[in-house]
Amino acid sequence: MDTSHHSTRRTLLIAACVAALLLTPLNLVAAAPGQSIIPLLQDQLGLTETQVRGGLGALLVFVRERLTKADFDVLAETIPNADRIMQDTKLRGVVTGPLDDMEDYERALSNLGIGQPLASKFAPAVLQTLGQTGHTRERDILARVIS
């Protein structure tokens, strides 16, 4: 057998393996960006889709002013149509003014029919759900603001 032909085949095989490794995403375990956490929160909290979307919209409004644009953009990617949800939250009167602290945020949830003690469980449930769906980076970004 021609050793130079064998050596060339081996080199090509190694190059193909290296290329495959370099092209494989490192986050195979994490959930896909944009995968909706909304149904999971509905089940966990016993709320309607409208309530969950409104609660997420209010939460995004609250954290937008407290995060860098880059961190906010990473977080917002986990919520499909995040910009529209925030806009709807304001248009529907869920958020009617500045949300200065978590108490203001939880009071805004009452405009969705989410009173206490459930309102105080909403943001922690979002953290938990982000972690369960493999969005640990996003969970950590949000935790810095609401914890």
C-alpha positions, 0 to 999 in steps of 0.5 A, a space after each residue: 500500500 502506498 504510504 503517502 496516499 494513506 498519510 494524505 487520507 489520514 490528514 484529510 480525515 483529521 482535518 474534517 474532524 477538526 472542522 466539524 468540531 469547530 463548526 459545532 455549537 458549544 451550547 448544545 445543551 441549552 435551549 434554543 434562543 427564543 424558545 418560549 418560557 410563557 407556557 411553562 410559566 402559565 403552568 407553574 403559576 396558573 395564569 393565562 397567557 395574557 397575564 404571563 405576557 403582561 408580567 414578562 412585559 412589565 419585568 422587561 420594562 423594569 429591568 431595561 433601565 437597570 441593565 446594559 443594552 448588551 445584557 438586556 438584549 441577551 435577556 430579551 432574546 429568551 422572550 419571543 416578541 419582547 419589544 412588542 410585549 413591552 409596548 403592549 404592556 404600556 398601551 394596556 395600562 399595565 405599566 403606567 409610570 416608572 417602576 422604581 423597585 420590585 414593589 412598584 413592579 409587583 403593584 403593576 402586576 395587579 393591573 393584570 389581576 395578579 395580586 399578592 402573594 402571587 405577584 411576589 412569586 412571578 419574578 422568582 418563577 421567571 428565574 427558575 424557568 430560565 434556569 430549567 430551560 438552559 438559559 443560565 446566562 439570561 437567568 444570571 443577568 436577570 438575577 443581578 437586577 431582581 435579587 
